[in-house]
Amino acid sequence: VIVDEFEMRGQKKLVLDVSTRWNSTYLMLEVALMYRHVFDRFAMEDVGFTWLLDAEEWERVQKICSFLEAFYNVSVLFSGSKYPTTNLFFLEIWGVQELLQEGVTNGSSFMKRMAFKMKENFDKYWSSRNILMTIASILDPRIKLSLTDFVFSKTFCQIEEKEEHMTLVRSTMQDLYNSYIAKIDGSNKDVESDSTTFMRGTDPSCGNSSRSRIRFFSFLNKADNVHFQASKSELDMYLEDGLLKCDVTAHDSFDILIWWKDKELKYPILSHMARDILCIPITTVASESAFSIGGRIVDESRSSLSLKTVEELVCLGDWIKQYGDPMNLVPVLLKA
C-alpha cells in the first residue's frame, strides 16, 4: 500500500545482500535508496520496524553506493561479449584509479579507510599493467595517443618519467607493427615464389624472355620497397591524422572493428594488427562469476582434513600433472 502511495509499483524489488558477492551489496544499497521514503513511512505505521536508518546513515549509504557504482559499471562493461573491450580497458581502469585516489585524499574518514585498503590492492595491478592494453587504446581513432599522454601526465609527477613511459609505448607499438610488416612480406615472398615456379612450368615461352620478365618485375618490386621505406609508414600516417570526431550521445554505438575494416585499403598492415589486438576479450568470465567468492570458500569437509592428508593430496595432484595418466603413477608409488 505504501509503495502505491509513492507511485513506485513496478520499480525494482528489494535485493538482499550476499556475503560472497560484492556486487549484491551495491544492488542492495541502490534499491534501498530508491525506497528510502517508503521505509520512513513504514516506520511510522509499524512500531516494530526498528531498523530505520537516520539521516547520517543514509548519507553514508549514498556515498558508498556512488563509490561502488563505478566498479559495478566497469565490471559489466568488461564482461560484454557483443563488442570489443580491449580498447576500453585503459581509460576505464585509469578512471577506477582516479576514483580510489580521490577517496583516499578527499573522502570522509570511513570512506578513506575503505578506499585506502582497496587502493593498496589496486596499485599492485596498476603498476604491472599490460602495455598491450595501452596500444589497444591508441588503435581507437577517437583517442590515439591523446589518452596515453593525458593519463601519464596525471600519473607521473616528473616529466622525464612520463616521457620515458611514452617512449616505451611508442617503441613497443613500432616493434609490433614491424613484426606485422615482416610477416606480411614473408607471405608475399612465398606467393611470388609459387607464382614464378608455376609460370616456369606452364609458360611455353619460358626461356630468356621469361627470365627477363622475372628480373624486370623483381626490379620493380625492389624499387617499390625502397619507395615504401622512404615514405611514411602506415603507423606514422595514422598517428598524424586527426582524431575521429564522434558524437558523445552516439559514443556507445561506435563500432571500432567496422571502422578498421573500412580503412583496410588505406592501412592494410595496421588494420590487420588492429583486428588481432581488438578481438582480444578483456575477460572470458561473466561479472557475476568474476566477483563471486562462493566457489572458493572452504567447506567443513575440507577444513577438517589433517595436515598430512592435505600434503598427500597436493603431492598427488602434482604427480598427476607431471605423469598424466594415473596408471603411470603406479611405479612411482611403489618406489615411494
Residue pairs with C-beta under 8 A, 6 or more apart in sequence:
2 38
2 41
2 42
2 45
3 9
3 11
3 35
3 38
5 41
6 37
6 38
6 41
8 34
8 35
8 38
11 34
12 30
12 31
12 34
13 31
14 28
14 31
14 32
14 35
15 24
15 27
15 28
15 30
15 31
16 24
16 28
17 24
17 25
17 28
18 24
20 292
20 293
20 294
20 297
21 288
21 291
21 292
21 293
21 294
22 68
22 71
22 291
23 72
23 75
23 287
23 288
23 291
25 68
26 65
26 68
26 69
26 71
26 72
27 72
29 61
29 64
29 65
29 68
30 65
30 69
32 39
32 61
33 58
33 61
33 62
33 65
36 58
39 49
39 52
39 53
40 52
42 49
43 49
43 52
53 61
60 110
63 107
63 108
63 111
64 111
64 114
67 99
67 103
67 111
67 114
67 115
70 95
70 96
70 99
71 96
74 92
74 93
74 95
74 96
75 287
75 290
75 291
76 287
77 85
77 88
77 92
78 85
78 88
78 89
78 92
78 282
78 283
78 287
79 283
79 285
79 286
79 287
79 290
81 281
83 255
84 256
84 257
84 278
84 279
85 281
85 282
85 283
86 132
86 133
86 136
86 277
86 278
86 279
86 280
86 281
86 282
87 136
87 137
87 139
87 140
87 143
87 256
87 278
88 282
89 133
89 136
89 137
89 282
90 129
90 133
90 134
90 136
90 137
90 147
90 148
90 151
91 137
91 143
91 147
91 151
93 126
93 129
93 133
94 151
94 154
94 155
96 122
97 122
97 126
97 155
98 154
100 115
100 118
100 119
100 122
101 119
103 111
103 112
103 114
103 115
103 118
103 119
104 112
104 115
104 116
104 119
107 115
131 168
131 169
131 172
132 277
132 280
134 148
134 169
135 169
135 172
135 173
135 176
135 277
136 277
136 278
136 280
137 143
137 147
137 148
138 144
138 145
138 147
138 148
138 169
138 173
138 239
139 256
139 260
139 273
139 274
139 277
139 278
140 147
140 256
141 238
141 243
141 244
141 256
141 259
142 243
142 244
142 246
142 254
143 243
144 238
144 239
144 243
145 166
145 239
146 243
148 166
148 169
149 166
152 162
152 165
152 166
153 162
155 162
156 162
156 165
173 235
174 235
176 273
177 233
177 234
177 235
177 269
177 270
177 273
180 269
180 270
180 272
180 273
181 269
184 269
184 272
192 221
196 214
199 206
199 210
199 214
200 206
200 210
203 210
232 240
234 266
234 267
234 268
234 269
234 270
235 270
237 267
238 267
238 270
244 259
246 254
256 278
257 275
257 278
257 279
260 267
260 271
260 274
260 275
260 278
261 271
263 271
264 271
267 274
283 290
305 313
316 329
319 329
319 332
320 326
320 329
323 329
323 332
